[in-house]
Amino acid sequence: MDVKKVLYISQEIHPYVPANAISNLCCDLPRGTHEKGSEVRTFMPRYGIINERRNQLHEVIRLSGMNIIIDDTDHPLIIKVATMQPTRMQVYFMDNDDYFERHSSKGLETVTHPADNDERSIFFVRGAVETVKKLRWDASVVHCTGWITALTPLYLKHKYNDDPSFRTGKIVVSLVPDAFEGTFDPRFVEKLRMEGFTDEQLGAIADGRPVDYRRLMRLAIDNADAVMEALPGADPELVEYARASGKPFLPCPSSENYASEVADFYASL
C-alpha cells in the first residue's frame, strides 16, 4: 500500500491546547508521518481555550457555511485553519458556538460541559468528514485518536463508504488513556438513528443501555480496519477487545522508532 496521504482526526493537538500525553501524540505523530514523505492533514475541535490570534487561526470562507442537523436542530459549521510550524502542516478546526465557547480559560468543553458530549462528538465527526469531502482529499489512511473521534469509523463505513474521498482509505483507531466518566445523553442512540443508522449498523449500542466510554470505543473498534495501542495506559479491556477482534493490531510502538513503526503499520494495511 502506497501511503501518500494520511488524515488525522484528533481530540486535541499541542500547541493549540496544553501539553499532555494525547495532545503531544497528536502533534508528534502527524509531524513524524509528514517527515517520512506522506502528505498530512489534521482535524480537531476549536475549543474555547485556543488563542486564535496567537496561533494564527483564520476562517476558511469557502469551506464554512454548512448547517449540520443534530436532533432536528441546525448547527452552523465554521471551518478555521492554522499552519503548524516548522513542518507547515495544515490543521483544520471545527467550530460552532453551540458546542465551543468563545475565549474560555476554564478548560476543554468536553470536561466543563459534559452533558453535550454526545452531540459535540457527532458535530465534530460530521464536520471533519464533510470538510474533507469539500477538499476532495482522498486519504490512504484515516487515523482517529480520542473518544470524541470514535464515531468516525461508523460514519465512514456506513454513510460515506461510496464517497471518493473515503472509498479506499483504511481506518485506524488509537487506544489511549482518555476515558470519560459517566455516560452519554440517554437519547444518544436515538439521535444516531435520526442520522439514518440502523440497529444493525449501531451494533452493540443499539440495545438501549447507556453508552459509556468502553461501549463507545468498542463501536469504534467494530467499524475500524485496524487498531493501535497508541500510548501506555490505554484501557486494558479495550486492548484485549481489539486483539480479540482479529483486526490488524499494533502494540504500543517504541519511543525511539514510533513514527517508523506506525508508518510500517499503515503500509501493511
C-alpha positions as a Markdown table, in Angstrom:
| # | Residue | x | y | z |
|---|---|---|---|---|
| 1 | Met | 0.0 | 0.0 | 0.0 |
| 2 | Asp | 1.4 | 3.4 | -1.0 |
| 3 | Val | 0.6 | 5.7 | 1.9 |
| 4 | Lys | 0.6 | 9.0 | 0.1 |
| 5 | Lys | -2.0 | 10.8 | 2.2 |
| 6 | Val | -2.8 | 10.4 | 5.9 |
| 7 | Leu | -5.7 | 12.1 | 7.5 |
| 8 | Tyr | -5.6 | 12.6 | 11.3 |
| 9 | Ile | -8.8 | 13.2 | 13.2 |
| 10 | Ser | -7.7 | 14.1 | 16.7 |
| 11 | Gln | -9.2 | 15.0 | 20.0 |
| 12 | Glu | -6.6 | 17.6 | 20.9 |
| 13 | Ile | -3.3 | 18.8 | 19.5 |
| 14 | His | -0.4 | 20.6 | 21.2 |
| 15 | Pro | 0.4 | 23.6 | 21.0 |
| 16 | Tyr | -3.2 | 24.6 | 20.4 |
| 17 | Val | -4.2 | 23.1 | 23.7 |
| 18 | Pro | -2.0 | 22.4 | 26.8 |
| 19 | Ala | 0.6 | 19.7 | 26.5 |
| 20 | Asn | -0.3 | 16.2 | 27.7 |
| 21 | Ala | 0.3 | 12.7 | 26.5 |
| 22 | Ile | -2.6 | 12.8 | 24.0 |
| 23 | Ser | -2.1 | 16.3 | 22.7 |
| 24 | Asn | 1.7 | 15.6 | 22.3 |
| 25 | Leu | 1.0 | 12.4 | 20.4 |
| 26 | Cys | -1.5 | 14.1 | 18.1 |
| 27 | Cys | 1.2 | 16.7 | 17.3 |
| 28 | Asp | 4.3 | 14.4 | 17.1 |
| 29 | Leu | 2.8 | 11.5 | 15.1 |
| 30 | Pro | 1.5 | 13.6 | 12.2 |
| 31 | Arg | 4.8 | 15.5 | 12.1 |
| 32 | Gly | 6.7 | 12.3 | 12.0 |
| 33 | Thr | 4.5 | 10.9 | 9.3 |
| 34 | His | 5.0 | 14.1 | 7.3 |
| 35 | Glu | 8.7 | 13.9 | 7.7 |
| 36 | Lys | 8.6 | 10.4 | 6.2 |
| 37 | Gly | 7.1 | 11.8 | 3.0 |
| 38 | Ser | 3.4 | 11.4 | 3.4 |
| 39 | Glu | 1.0 | 14.4 | 2.8 |
| 40 | Val | -0.7 | 15.0 | 6.1 |
| 41 | Arg | -3.8 | 16.9 | 7.2 |
| 42 | Thr | -5.1 | 17.1 | 10.7 |
| 43 | Phe | -8.5 | 18.0 | 12.2 |
| 44 | Met | -9.5 | 18.9 | 15.8 |
| 45 | Pro | -12.3 | 20.8 | 17.6 |
| 46 | Arg | -11.9 | 24.5 | 18.1 |
| 47 | Tyr | -12.1 | 24.6 | 21.9 |
| 48 | Gly | -12.6 | 27.9 | 23.6 |
| 49 | Ile | -9.2 | 27.8 | 25.3 |
| 50 | Ile | -7.5 | 28.1 | 21.9 |
| 51 | Asn | -5.9 | 31.5 | 21.4 |
| 52 | Glu | -6.8 | 32.2 | 17.8 |
| 53 | Arg | -4.6 | 35.3 | 17.4 |
| 54 | Arg | -1.5 | 33.7 | 18.9 |
| 55 | Asn | -2.0 | 30.5 | 16.9 |
| 56 | Gln | -3.0 | 32.5 | 13.7 |
| 57 | Leu | -6.3 | 30.7 | 13.1 |
| 58 | His | -8.4 | 32.1 | 10.3 |
| 59 | Glu | -11.7 | 31.1 | 8.9 |
| 60 | Val | -11.9 | 29.4 | 5.5 |
| 61 | Ile | -14.9 | 31.0 | 4.0 |
| 62 | Arg | -15.2 | 28.6 | 1.0 |
| 63 | Leu | -15.5 | 25.6 | 3.4 |
| 64 | Ser | -17.7 | 27.2 | 6.0 |
| 65 | Gly | -21.5 | 27.8 | 5.8 |
| 66 | Met | -22.9 | 24.3 | 6.0 |
| 67 | Asn | -25.5 | 23.5 | 8.7 |
| 68 | Ile | -25.2 | 20.2 | 10.5 |
| 69 | Ile | -28.6 | 19.0 | 11.7 |
| 70 | Ile | -28.5 | 17.1 | 15.0 |
| 71 | Asp | -31.7 | 16.1 | 16.8 |
| 72 | Asp | -33.7 | 18.3 | 14.4 |
| 73 | Thr | -31.6 | 21.4 | 15.2 |
| 74 | Asp | -29.4 | 23.3 | 12.8 |
| 75 | His | -25.8 | 23.9 | 13.9 |
| 76 | Pro | -23.7 | 26.1 | 11.6 |
| 77 | Leu | -20.3 | 24.7 | 10.8 |
| 78 | Ile | -17.4 | 27.1 | 10.8 |
| 79 | Ile | -14.0 | 25.9 | 9.5 |
| 80 | Lys | -10.8 | 27.5 | 10.6 |
| 81 | Val | -7.3 | 26.6 | 9.7 |
| 82 | Ala | -3.8 | 27.2 | 11.0 |
| 83 | Thr | -0.3 | 26.2 | 9.8 |
| 84 | Met | 1.8 | 24.2 | 12.3 |
| 85 | Gln | 5.5 | 25.2 | 12.2 |
| 86 | Pro | 8.1 | 24.2 | 11.3 |
| 87 | Thr | 6.6 | 21.5 | 9.1 |
| 88 | Arg | 3.9 | 23.8 | 7.7 |
| 89 | Met | 1.2 | 21.1 | 8.2 |
| 90 | Gln | -2.3 | 22.4 | 7.9 |
| 91 | Val | -4.6 | 21.9 | 11.0 |
| 92 | Tyr | -8.3 | 22.4 | 10.5 |
| 93 | Phe | -10.6 | 23.3 | 13.4 |
| 94 | Met | -14.3 | 22.5 | 13.6 |
| 95 | Asp | -16.1 | 25.4 | 15.2 |
| 96 | Asn | -19.6 | 26.2 | 16.4 |
| 97 | Asp | -21.0 | 28.5 | 19.1 |
| 98 | Asp | -23.4 | 25.9 | 20.4 |
| 99 | Tyr | -20.6 | 23.4 | 21.3 |
| 100 | Phe | -17.5 | 25.5 | 21.8 |
| 101 | Glu | -17.2 | 28.7 | 23.8 |
| 102 | Arg | -15.5 | 32.0 | 22.9 |
| 103 | His | -12.2 | 32.8 | 24.7 |
| 104 | Ser | -12.8 | 30.3 | 27.5 |
| 105 | Ser | -10.0 | 29.7 | 30.0 |
| 106 | Lys | -11.9 | 27.1 | 32.1 |
| 107 | Gly | -10.7 | 24.0 | 30.2 |
| 108 | Leu | -11.9 | 21.9 | 27.3 |
| 109 | Glu | -15.7 | 22.0 | 26.8 |
| 110 | Thr | -15.7 | 18.2 | 26.9 |
| 111 | Val | -14.9 | 18.5 | 30.6 |
| 112 | Thr | -16.7 | 21.7 | 31.6 |
| 113 | His | -19.9 | 20.9 | 29.7 |
| 114 | Pro | -20.1 | 17.1 | 29.5 |
| 115 | Ala | -23.9 | 17.0 | 29.0 |
| 116 | Asp | -23.4 | 18.0 | 25.4 |
| 117 | Asn | -20.6 | 15.5 | 24.6 |
| 118 | Asp | -22.8 | 13.1 | 22.6 |
| 119 | Glu | -23.8 | 15.9 | 20.2 |
| 120 | Arg | -20.4 | 17.5 | 20.3 |
| 121 | Ser | -18.9 | 14.2 | 19.1 |
| 122 | Ile | -21.5 | 13.9 | 16.3 |
| 123 | Phe | -20.9 | 17.5 | 15.2 |
| 124 | Phe | -17.1 | 17.2 | 15.2 |
| 125 | Val | -17.0 | 14.0 | 13.2 |
| 126 | Arg | -19.6 | 15.1 | 10.7 |
| 127 | Gly | -17.9 | 18.4 | 10.3 |
| 128 | Ala | -14.5 | 16.9 | 9.7 |
| 129 | Val | -15.8 | 14.4 | 7.2 |
| 130 | Glu | -17.8 | 16.9 | 5.3 |
| 131 | Thr | -14.8 | 19.3 | 5.2 |
| 132 | Val | -12.6 | 16.5 | 3.7 |
| 133 | Lys | -15.3 | 15.9 | 1.1 |
| 134 | Lys | -15.2 | 19.6 | 0.1 |
| 135 | Leu | -11.4 | 19.5 | -0.1 |
| 136 | Arg | -11.7 | 16.4 | -2.4 |
| 137 | Trp | -8.8 | 14.9 | -0.5 |
| 138 | Asp | -8.6 | 11.1 | -0.7 |
| 139 | Ala | -6.6 | 9.8 | 2.2 |
| 140 | Ser | -4.9 | 6.4 | 2.1 |
| 141 | Val | -5.3 | 6.2 | 5.9 |
| 142 | Val | -7.7 | 7.9 | 8.3 |
| 143 | His | -6.3 | 7.8 | 11.8 |
| 144 | Cys | -8.6 | 8.6 | 14.7 |
| 145 | Thr | -7.4 | 9.4 | 18.3 |
| 146 | Gly | -9.5 | 10.3 | 21.3 |
| 147 | Trp | -13.1 | 9.3 | 22.2 |
| 148 | Ile | -14.6 | 12.4 | 20.5 |
| 149 | Thr | -13.4 | 10.9 | 17.2 |
| 150 | Ala | -14.9 | 7.5 | 18.0 |
| 151 | Leu | -17.9 | 7.8 | 15.6 |
| 152 | Thr | -15.7 | 8.4 | 12.6 |
| 153 | Pro | -15.4 | 4.7 | 11.6 |
| 154 | Leu | -19.2 | 4.3 | 11.9 |
| 155 | Tyr | -19.8 | 7.3 | 9.6 |
| 156 | Leu | -17.1 | 6.3 | 7.1 |
| 157 | Lys | -18.2 | 2.7 | 6.9 |
| 158 | His | -22.0 | 3.3 | 6.6 |
| 159 | Lys | -22.6 | 6.9 | 5.5 |
| 160 | Tyr | -19.6 | 7.9 | 3.3 |
| 161 | Asn | -18.4 | 4.5 | 2.1 |
| 162 | Asp | -19.1 | 5.4 | -1.6 |
| 163 | Asp | -17.6 | 8.8 | -1.4 |
| 164 | Pro | -14.3 | 9.1 | -3.4 |
| 165 | Ser | -12.5 | 10.7 | -0.5 |
| 166 | Phe | -13.0 | 7.6 | 1.7 |
| 167 | Arg | -13.8 | 4.7 | -0.6 |
| 168 | Thr | -10.3 | 3.1 | -0.5 |
| 169 | Gly | -8.9 | 4.6 | 2.8 |
| 170 | Lys | -8.2 | 2.4 | 5.8 |
| 171 | Ile | -9.5 | 3.5 | 9.2 |
| 172 | Val | -7.1 | 3.2 | 12.1 |
| 173 | Val | -8.3 | 3.7 | 15.7 |
| 174 | Ser | -5.9 | 4.7 | 18.5 |
| 175 | Leu | -6.4 | 3.4 | 22.0 |
| 176 | Val | -5.2 | 6.0 | 24.5 |
| 177 | Pro | -5.9 | 6.7 | 28.2 |
| 178 | Asp | -8.8 | 9.2 | 27.7 |
| 179 | Ala | -11.8 | 7.6 | 29.4 |
| 180 | Phe | -14.6 | 10.0 | 30.4 |
| 181 | Glu | -16.8 | 9.5 | 33.5 |
| 182 | Gly | -20.5 | 8.5 | 33.3 |
| 183 | Thr | -22.5 | 8.0 | 30.1 |
| 184 | Phe | -23.7 | 9.9 | 27.1 |
| 185 | Asp | -27.1 | 11.5 | 26.9 |
| 186 | Pro | -29.8 | 8.8 | 27.2 |
| 187 | Arg | -31.1 | 9.8 | 23.7 |
| 188 | Phe | -27.7 | 9.4 | 22.1 |
| 189 | Val | -28.6 | 6.2 | 20.2 |
| 190 | Glu | -31.9 | 7.8 | 19.2 |
| 191 | Lys | -30.0 | 10.7 | 17.7 |
| 192 | Leu | -27.9 | 8.3 | 15.7 |
| 193 | Arg | -31.0 | 6.6 | 14.4 |
| 194 | Met | -32.2 | 10.1 | 13.3 |
| 195 | Glu | -28.9 | 10.3 | 11.3 |
| 196 | Gly | -30.1 | 7.2 | 9.4 |
| 197 | Phe | -28.1 | 4.5 | 11.1 |
| 198 | Thr | -29.9 | 1.1 | 11.5 |
| 199 | Asp | -29.8 | -1.0 | 14.6 |
| 200 | Glu | -27.6 | -3.5 | 12.7 |
| 201 | Gln | -25.1 | -0.7 | 12.0 |
| 202 | Leu | -25.2 | 0.5 | 15.6 |
| 203 | Gly | -24.4 | -3.0 | 16.8 |
| 204 | Ala | -24.0 | -3.5 | 20.5 |
| 205 | Ile | -25.0 | 0.1 | 21.5 |
| 206 | Ala | -28.5 | -0.4 | 19.9 |
| 207 | Asp | -29.6 | -2.4 | 23.0 |
| 208 | Gly | -30.9 | 0.7 | 24.8 |
| 209 | Arg | -28.4 | 0.5 | 27.6 |
| 210 | Pro | -26.4 | 3.8 | 28.5 |
| 211 | Val | -23.3 | 4.4 | 26.3 |
| 212 | Asp | -20.2 | 4.8 | 28.4 |
| 213 | Tyr | -16.6 | 5.1 | 27.3 |
| 214 | Arg | -16.0 | 1.4 | 26.8 |
| 215 | Arg | -19.1 | 0.9 | 24.8 |
| 216 | Leu | -18.4 | 3.9 | 22.6 |
| 217 | Met | -14.8 | 2.7 | 21.9 |
| 218 | Arg | -16.0 | -0.8 | 21.1 |
| 219 | Leu | -18.2 | 0.7 | 18.5 |
| 220 | Ala | -15.2 | 2.4 | 17.0 |
| 221 | Ile | -13.2 | -0.8 | 17.0 |
| 222 | Asp | -16.0 | -2.7 | 15.4 |
| 223 | Asn | -16.1 | -0.4 | 12.5 |
| 224 | Ala | -12.3 | 0.2 | 12.1 |
| 225 | Asp | -10.0 | -1.6 | 9.8 |
| 226 | Ala | -7.1 | -1.6 | 12.3 |
| 227 | Val | -6.3 | -0.6 | 15.9 |
| 228 | Met | -3.2 | 0.5 | 17.6 |
| 229 | Glu | -2.3 | 0.9 | 21.2 |
| 230 | Ala | -1.0 | 4.4 | 20.8 |
| 231 | Leu | 0.0 | 5.2 | 24.4 |
| 232 | Pro | 0.8 | 3.3 | 27.6 |
| 233 | Gly | -2.1 | 3.1 | 30.0 |
| 234 | Ala | -4.9 | 2.5 | 27.5 |
| 235 | Asp | -7.9 | 0.6 | 28.9 |
| 236 | Pro | -6.7 | -3.0 | 29.1 |
| 237 | Glu | -10.3 | -4.3 | 28.4 |
| 238 | Leu | -10.4 | -2.4 | 25.2 |
| 239 | Val | -6.9 | -3.5 | 24.2 |
| 240 | Glu | -8.0 | -7.1 | 24.7 |
| 241 | Tyr | -11.2 | -6.5 | 22.8 |
| 242 | Ala | -9.2 | -5.1 | 19.9 |
| 243 | Arg | -6.7 | -8.0 | 19.9 |
| 244 | Ala | -9.6 | -10.5 | 20.0 |
| 245 | Ser | -11.3 | -8.8 | 17.1 |
| 246 | Gly | -8.8 | -10.4 | 14.7 |
| 247 | Lys | -8.2 | -7.0 | 13.0 |
| 248 | Pro | -4.6 | -5.8 | 12.5 |
| 249 | Phe | -3.3 | -4.6 | 15.8 |
| 250 | Leu | -0.2 | -2.6 | 16.6 |
| 251 | Pro | 1.1 | -2.8 | 20.2 |
| 252 | Cys | 2.5 | 0.5 | 21.7 |
| 253 | Pro | 5.5 | 1.4 | 19.5 |
| 254 | Ser | 8.9 | 2.1 | 21.0 |
| 255 | Ser | 9.6 | 5.8 | 21.6 |
| 256 | Glu | 12.8 | 5.7 | 19.6 |
| 257 | Asn | 11.1 | 4.4 | 16.4 |
| 258 | Tyr | 7.5 | 5.5 | 16.9 |
| 259 | Ala | 6.8 | 7.1 | 13.6 |
| 260 | Ser | 8.6 | 4.4 | 11.7 |
| 261 | Glu | 6.7 | 1.6 | 13.3 |
| 262 | Val | 3.4 | 3.4 | 12.7 |
| 263 | Ala | 4.4 | 4.0 | 9.0 |
| 264 | Asp | 5.1 | 0.3 | 8.6 |
| 265 | Phe | 1.8 | -0.5 | 10.1 |
| 266 | Tyr | 0.0 | 1.8 | 7.7 |
| 267 | Ala | 1.8 | 0.2 | 4.8 |
| 268 | Ser | 0.8 | -3.3 | 6.0 |
| 269 | Leu | -2.9 | -2.4 | 5.6 |
